Each structure stands twice: as C-alpha cells, then as structure tokens.
C-alpha cells in the first residue's frame, strides 16, 4: 500500500509542470480542469496505448531491420491512432489502465494486435511490408497519408474488429461513400428482404427503420490526411483543429515537426498535448500464458506539449464512429463548426461526390520548385496526394 501511495504522489508532484491555467484541458473529446482533475488527466493519458521505437524484435521480412529507431516514428504514431480506435471499439472510451491491475482479455487482444512480430495485425512488420506496395522500401520514412493507406489495407484482415476504414482524400468527406462502406456486407434476412443499395439512399423516411434492421453499421475509422499550409500551419486552421479534439468521436491527430512524428491527443490553451514515440525500448515477448508485460506500452509521465504554431502542416486527423448515430452526430458537429467565426474549415463535408473539386473558399496552389524543395523537409510529403489549402 505504501509503495502505491508513493507512486501516486510522485506522479502528482512531477505533474506540477502542467500549466496552472483556467483554460480547459481537452483529451480526445473529454474536457478536464487542471485545478480539480489533474489525476484524471494523467490517468486518461496513461491509459492510451503508447508505441515507441523498439529494438531486438524479429527481423522484418526475415532479413530486414530488428529495430525501427530513426525511421519508424510515423509508423508508431499510426499504430497509436489505430490502437485508440480499437480501444474505443472493444473497451470503450471510459476504459482506464491502472498499473498492476489485472486487465480484461479484450485489452490483451488489442495490445497483441500491435506487438512487434510478423503475425500481429498491425505490427511494425506488417506496416513496413505493406508499405512496399505503397512505394516505400522497408526502413523508409512515411508521411501521415501513407501510414493511413497502409493501416486501411491491414484492417481488412482484422475480422475480430470488423472495422470500416475510410480515408477522405482531396480535403473532402463524402457522406454517401461512408454510409455505403459502413453498411456493406451486413447480413440480410434472405435476398428478397434486402433492398437494392440505391433504394437505401432515396431519402424516404419510411426506409430508415428497414435500413437499420437490415444493415447494422460497421464501426467507422475515418482518417483525413490534410495539408494546412505550405511550410507552416496557416493560423486560420488552428481554431478548427482545436475543435477536432473536443469531439467525442476524436481519435486525435498524427503529424509532428519536420522529421519527427507525434501522436496528438489534445490541447490546452495554445499548446498541443502529444505522445512521443522517440524512445527506444526493448521489444516485448509475450509470456507462455499469452499474458504480456504491458507497462512499457503506457506513458507514465506527464505528456509532452508543444505550441500549435510549430505543427508541421502535413497531418492526418482521425475520428471513430461506433454507430450510425455517432456518425450523424459527427456530421452535425462538422456543419456547426463551419459557422464558428475565425475558424477556416480544414475539409469539406458533402452528401455526394462532387463532379469537380473546385471550392471558392479553397485555393489550390501548385507549388513551384523552390516551394517543393521546402516541402520535402517533412517525411515524404513530396509524394503525398495532398491539395494545398490556403486562404
């Protein structure tokens, strides 16, 4: 009991460096006060799965690297944002990790999906090898878009989670595409009872109950790769970015500073709160019982912070909608966000695929060669499929 109390107090004292501010702290859709909820903030942060560089894991592809130090930070951030989706899917947003407490099987199932070995669904081995199909050699830097595309492909093998993963390109989220994806493959009570897909989208209210009965919603992971400026973030997007962390569907943001990827889970004032993968830990071997020593997968010190203005403009924003109601609610929040003064939309929400992508509010800049040279500072952003957003 004494050691537990000591640890608790040590964390509390160490945590004093968190700014004493009246500003709320937002962590993945949850609002906290620094003055009254410090322990709750720390517990929430500690409960996120934290993936860092590892060394001495089985060689990737049998003969490749046995460590990802120096090249795997964006892959680890991709793992973290996806692990948060799996936590929400299988354990719920309210779930908390408490050191030394026996966790439920589903927790270990989630963790095992990311362990550094070739047969884990989302292991560094799988991500690195699947990336070869995206034009990335093993050990090469990824950008946020590349890691999102690879995770989408890997999720198709994860039948346990049965996720619908959608990556919204061209700064546009098409609601119809998402509904079609999330209702695909749903069991029907005999072919005759199952209406043709176009009937489901004819807008008739009487079809809604039928649709929900026939087509349960596959939980949605929505990833939106964005470029919020040329070489630094355009200030007009900052307010919108903050709002993304306030939504209950938030999975956070992957991005970072040039050549250094982070997983952003919230903000306070003008600072982003993030988990940093740039620590090399030894690879973890599951014990014979299948149980995993899991303490190194939880960041047990106060989270890192950085000024929002320092964020590299190349990011991917993530959201998780467990049900159709969650998705409808998310759409309503995004629509409301477009009315916030001083907040420039980061992406467009449309019902159907537009025949053209010209939007009077979005100016598509084609960077000249000198701009392109500057863009190359960040991961592989020179070959990411981004439109450049600017005022």
TIKETI-562758 format. One record per residue (C-alpha): x, y, z; chain. Coordinates in steps of 0.02 Angstrom, whole numbers, plus 50000, padded with zeros to 5 digits. Layout:
N
DOBA     X     Y     Z cadena
DOBA     X     Y     Z      A
...
This chain:
391
DOBA     X     Y     Z cadena
DOBA 50000 50000 50000      A
DOBA 50141 50118 50044      A
DOBA 50228 50097 49876      A
DOBA 50065 50127 49783      A
DOBA 50038 50289 49880      A
DOBA 50218 50342 49847      A
DOBA 50200 50315 49659      A
DOBA 50038 50411 49656      A
DOBA 50115 50559 49749      A
DOBA 50273 50555 49643      A
DOBA 50167 50567 49486      A
DOBA 50067 50708 49561      A
DOBA 50221 50811 49607      A
DOBA 50304 50777 49441      A
DOBA 50144 50835 49358      A
DOBA 50156 51012 49427      A
DOBA 50239 51065 49265      A
DOBA 50068 51060 49182      A
DOBA 50016 51242 49161      A
DOBA 49912 51311 49305      A
DOBA 49779 51384 49192      A
DOBA 49593 51413 49192      A
DOBA 49592 51352 49011      A
DOBA 49512 51180 48998      A
DOBA 49618 51031 48950      A
DOBA 49542 50930 48808      A
DOBA 49595 50748 48785      A
DOBA 49510 50652 48643      A
DOBA 49338 50728 48669      A
DOBA 49348 50741 48859      A
DOBA 49359 50908 48950      A
DOBA 49459 50925 49110      A
DOBA 49509 51061 49233      A
DOBA 49693 51070 49282      A
DOBA 49644 51131 49455      A
DOBA 49524 50993 49505      A
DOBA 49560 50846 49389      A
DOBA 49749 50826 49373      A
DOBA 49747 50642 49420      A
DOBA 49605 50609 49298      A
DOBA 49701 50694 49158      A
DOBA 49857 50592 49195      A
DOBA 49757 50430 49207      A
DOBA 49673 50466 49039      A
DOBA 49841 50499 48956      A
DOBA 49923 50347 49036      A
DOBA 49779 50237 48977      A
DOBA 49815 50273 48793      A
DOBA 49922 50141 48710      A
DOBA 50096 50214 48686      A
DOBA 50203 50140 48547      A
DOBA 50385 50189 48535      A
DOBA 50539 50135 48441      A
DOBA 50589 49958 48491      A
DOBA 50749 49857 48469      A
DOBA 50788 49671 48457      A
DOBA 50623 49618 48379      A
DOBA 50620 49479 48247      A
DOBA 50695 49541 48083      A
DOBA 50566 49621 47969      A
DOBA 50541 49508 47818      A
DOBA 50660 49381 47895      A
DOBA 50819 49475 47847      A
DOBA 50774 49659 47873      A
DOBA 50794 49778 48020      A
DOBA 50773 49719 48201      A
DOBA 50742 49896 48264      A
DOBA 50643 50045 48198      A
DOBA 50745 50179 48286      A
DOBA 50768 50328 48172      A
DOBA 50638 50280 48042      A
DOBA 50482 50210 48125      A
DOBA 50409 50361 48216      A
DOBA 50265 50392 48095      A
DOBA 50228 50205 48089      A
DOBA 50217 50206 48280      A
DOBA 50102 50358 48275      A
DOBA 49992 50265 48150      A
DOBA 49987 50119 48272      A
DOBA 49937 50236 48415      A
DOBA 49792 50319 48324      A
DOBA 49731 50148 48265      A
DOBA 49752 50071 48438      A
DOBA 49642 50210 48505      A
DOBA 49508 50158 48379      A
DOBA 49523 49977 48438      A
DOBA 49514 50031 48620      A
DOBA 49353 50128 48583      A
DOBA 49286 49979 48484      A
DOBA 49323 49841 48611      A
DOBA 49345 49927 48780      A
DOBA 49256 50096 48765      A
DOBA 49318 50274 48785      A
DOBA 49292 50265 48975      A
DOBA 49410 50118 48997      A
DOBA 49564 50154 49103      A
DOBA 49730 50063 49127      A
DOBA 49785 50051 49308      A
DOBA 49961 49990 49343      A
DOBA 49965 49819 49423      A
DOBA 49778 49790 49399      A
DOBA 49730 49633 49302      A
DOBA 49657 49688 49136      A
DOBA 49519 49602 49038      A
DOBA 49557 49485 48893      A
DOBA 49498 49610 48763      A
DOBA 49633 49730 48819      A
DOBA 49768 49600 48786      A
DOBA 49686 49558 48620      A
DOBA 49701 49741 48569      A
DOBA 49881 49752 48629      A
DOBA 49930 49590 48542      A
DOBA 49869 49662 48376      A
DOBA 50017 49785 48383      A
DOBA 50157 49677 48454      A
DOBA 50321 49678 48355      A
DOBA 50304 49512 48266      A
DOBA 50255 49468 48090      A
DOBA 50085 49390 48127      A
DOBA 50010 49535 48228      A
DOBA 49877 49628 48127      A
DOBA 49956 49800 48145      A
DOBA 50137 49760 48192      A
DOBA 50282 49865 48129      A
DOBA 50322 49711 48022      A
DOBA 50153 49715 47937      A
DOBA 50153 49904 47913      A
DOBA 50330 49908 47842      A
DOBA 50297 49763 47723      A
DOBA 50126 49825 47668      A
DOBA 50208 49994 47635      A
DOBA 50312 49916 47498      A
DOBA 50152 49911 47395      A
DOBA 50135 50098 47426      A
DOBA 50308 50126 47355      A
DOBA 50401 50132 47521      A
DOBA 50553 50023 47548      A
DOBA 50571 49947 47722      A
DOBA 50654 50074 47836      A
DOBA 50597 50224 47734      A
DOBA 50505 50374 47807      A
DOBA 50315 50378 47793      A
DOBA 50201 50529 47787      A
DOBA 50031 50533 47875      A
DOBA 49938 50487 47715      A
DOBA 50048 50335 47678      A
DOBA 50028 50262 47852      A
DOBA 49839 50290 47842      A
DOBA 49829 50198 47675      A
DOBA 49930 50052 47743      A
DOBA 49825 50037 47902      A
DOBA 49667 50035 47796      A
DOBA 49734 49885 47700      A
DOBA 49788 49794 47858      A
DOBA 49618 49821 47941      A
DOBA 49535 49709 47810      A
DOBA 49622 49559 47891      A
DOBA 49563 49606 48066      A
DOBA 49397 49514 48064      A
DOBA 49387 49525 48255      A
DOBA 49369 49715 48249      A
DOBA 49269 49717 48087      A
DOBA 49305 49900 48053      A
DOBA 49255 50006 47905      A
DOBA 49407 50116 47870      A
DOBA 49383 50268 47759      A
DOBA 49521 50387 47705      A
DOBA 49447 50551 47644      A
DOBA 49556 50621 47505      A
DOBA 49555 50793 47421      A
DOBA 49501 50876 47585      A
DOBA 49325 50808 47556      A
DOBA 49221 50691 47664      A
DOBA 49081 50614 47559      A
DOBA 48941 50554 47675      A
DOBA 48865 50438 47545      A
DOBA 49030 50344 47521      A
DOBA 49046 50318 47709      A
DOBA 48867 50256 47730      A
DOBA 48891 50134 47587      A
DOBA 49053 50071 47663      A
DOBA 48984 50052 47840      A
DOBA 48828 49961 47782      A
DOBA 48919 49846 47661      A
DOBA 48923 49661 47695      A
DOBA 48788 49672 47827      A
DOBA 48686 49511 47847      A
DOBA 48516 49512 47763      A
DOBA 48370 49401 47806      A
DOBA 48360 49321 47633      A
DOBA 48395 49408 47469      A
DOBA 48214 49460 47440      A
DOBA 48209 49556 47603      A
DOBA 48366 49652 47559      A
DOBA 48330 49808 47456      A
DOBA 48448 49862 47318      A
DOBA 48578 49986 47379      A
DOBA 48502 50132 47281      A
DOBA 48338 50110 47374      A
DOBA 48429 50140 47536      A
DOBA 48482 50314 47481      A
DOBA 48320 50380 47409      A
DOBA 48289 50486 47563      A
DOBA 48119 50410 47606      A
DOBA 48097 50415 47795      A
DOBA 47999 50252 47795      A
DOBA 48156 50162 47734      A
DOBA 48260 50215 47883      A
DOBA 48197 50084 48006      A
DOBA 48211 49949 47874      A
DOBA 48388 50001 47832      A
DOBA 48442 49995 48013      A
DOBA 48366 49823 48038      A
DOBA 48442 49751 47881      A
DOBA 48609 49838 47882      A
DOBA 48693 49855 48050      A
DOBA 48828 49986 48049      A
DOBA 49010 49931 48042      A
DOBA 49112 50039 48163      A
DOBA 49196 50177 48064      A
DOBA 49376 50236 48073      A
DOBA 49385 50398 47973      A
DOBA 49558 50465 47932      A
DOBA 49576 50632 47842      A
DOBA 49750 50675 47776      A
DOBA 49769 50864 47761      A
DOBA 49896 50995 47719      A
DOBA 49859 51152 47820      A
DOBA 49979 51273 47735      A
DOBA 50141 51264 47638      A
DOBA 50284 51255 47761      A
DOBA 50197 51307 47921      A
DOBA 50020 51291 47983      A
DOBA 49903 51429 47924      A
DOBA 49837 51513 48083      A
DOBA 49661 51514 48012      A
DOBA 49650 51325 48039      A
DOBA 49702 51325 48222      A
DOBA 49529 51351 48295      A
DOBA 49457 51211 48186      A
DOBA 49598 51094 48234      A
DOBA 49563 51126 48419      A
DOBA 49379 51084 48392      A
DOBA 49428 50914 48322      A
DOBA 49499 50868 48495      A
DOBA 49335 50923 48576      A
DOBA 49226 50800 48481      A
DOBA 49181 50638 48572      A
DOBA 49224 50544 48410      A
DOBA 49403 50611 48412      A
DOBA 49547 50489 48384      A
DOBA 49673 50631 48385      A
DOBA 49796 50683 48251      A
DOBA 49956 50611 48181      A
DOBA 50088 50731 48117      A
DOBA 50227 50823 48203      A
DOBA 50376 50935 48173      A
DOBA 50491 50912 48022      A
DOBA 50566 50735 48027      A
DOBA 50486 50698 48195      A
DOBA 50313 50619 48207      A
DOBA 50199 50635 48359      A
DOBA 50026 50572 48408      A
DOBA 49924 50723 48465      A
DOBA 49786 50680 48588      A
DOBA 49727 50850 48647      A
DOBA 49766 51031 48685      A
DOBA 49769 51161 48822      A
DOBA 49772 51346 48778      A
DOBA 49887 51366 48628      A
DOBA 49981 51203 48659      A
DOBA 49952 51030 48588      A
DOBA 49968 50879 48703      A
DOBA 50053 50728 48625      A
DOBA 50130 50557 48648      A
DOBA 50307 50546 48581      A
DOBA 50371 50384 48502      A
DOBA 50554 50439 48506      A
DOBA 50612 50324 48647      A
DOBA 50692 50157 48607      A
DOBA 50632 50014 48718      A
DOBA 50674 49828 48707      A
DOBA 50547 49725 48612      A
DOBA 50422 49635 48724      A
DOBA 50396 49448 48713      A
DOBA 50227 49377 48765      A
DOBA 50242 49254 48910      A
DOBA 50195 49071 48889      A
DOBA 50024 49108 48964      A
DOBA 49994 49233 48822      A
DOBA 49998 49373 48950      A
DOBA 50102 49522 48904      A
DOBA 50212 49629 49016      A
DOBA 50123 49789 48967      A
DOBA 50193 49932 49072      A
DOBA 50307 49993 48933      A
DOBA 50153 50022 48822      A
DOBA 50087 50159 48936      A
DOBA 50168 50329 48955      A
DOBA 50177 50353 49144      A
DOBA 50245 50529 49147      A
DOBA 50159 50694 49104      A
DOBA 50127 50706 48917      A
DOBA 50234 50815 48804      A
DOBA 50170 50984 48745      A
DOBA 50214 51100 48602      A
DOBA 50148 51261 48529      A
DOBA 50014 51233 48397      A
DOBA 50106 51357 48285      A
DOBA 50254 51236 48275      A
DOBA 50148 51097 48199      A
DOBA 50203 51044 48025      A
DOBA 50057 51073 47905      A
DOBA 50056 50891 47846      A
DOBA 49939 50794 47962      A
DOBA 49802 50663 47967      A
DOBA 49651 50688 48081      A
DOBA 49558 50534 48147      A
DOBA 49381 50501 48208      A
DOBA 49290 50344 48268      A
DOBA 49102 50321 48247      A
DOBA 49043 50161 48330      A
DOBA 48864 50180 48270      A
DOBA 48769 50269 48133      A
DOBA 48704 50390 48264      A
DOBA 48884 50433 48309      A
DOBA 48920 50471 48126      A
DOBA 48763 50577 48106      A
DOBA 48810 50672 48264      A
DOBA 48988 50698 48197      A
DOBA 48917 50768 48033      A
DOBA 48809 50891 48131      A
DOBA 48959 50949 48232      A
DOBA 49064 50975 48075      A
DOBA 48923 51076 47997      A
DOBA 48911 51185 48154      A
DOBA 49098 51209 48152      A
DOBA 49086 51295 47983      A
DOBA 48987 51432 48071      A
DOBA 49121 51469 48202      A
DOBA 49195 51641 48173      A
DOBA 49380 51647 48133      A
DOBA 49387 51459 48100      A
DOBA 49428 51407 47922      A
DOBA 49362 51232 47879      A
DOBA 49503 51105 47860      A
DOBA 49397 50995 47747      A
DOBA 49229 50995 47661      A
DOBA 49082 50884 47709      A
DOBA 48969 50840 47561      A
DOBA 48824 50719 47537      A
DOBA 48881 50654 47367      A
DOBA 49043 50650 47270      A
DOBA 49052 50819 47181      A
DOBA 49084 50813 46994      A
DOBA 49226 50937 47018      A
DOBA 49329 50986 47169      A
DOBA 49331 51174 47147      A
DOBA 49278 51262 47305      A
DOBA 49280 51453 47308      A
DOBA 49346 51451 47487      A
DOBA 49490 51334 47447      A
DOBA 49630 51399 47337      A
DOBA 49732 51259 47258      A
DOBA 49911 51317 47250      A
DOBA 50032 51224 47138      A
DOBA 50199 51248 47225      A
DOBA 50344 51298 47114      A
DOBA 50508 51204 47128      A
DOBA 50575 51309 47271      A
DOBA 50417 51275 47374      A
DOBA 50428 51091 47330      A
DOBA 50606 51087 47397      A
DOBA 50544 51159 47562      A
DOBA 50401 51034 47570      A
DOBA 50524 50889 47563      A
DOBA 50583 50929 47740      A
DOBA 50437 50832 47811      A
DOBA 50439 50642 47793      A
DOBA 50391 50601 47615      A
DOBA 50266 50740 47593      A
DOBA 50331 50772 47418      A
DOBA 50242 50615 47359      A
DOBA 50086 50627 47465      A
DOBA 49922 50658 47375      A
DOBA 49877 50821 47456      A
DOBA 49794 50976 47393      A
DOBA 49870 51128 47472      A
DOBA 49747 51232 47572      A
DOBA 49771 51416 47592      A
DOBA 49670 51573 47620      A
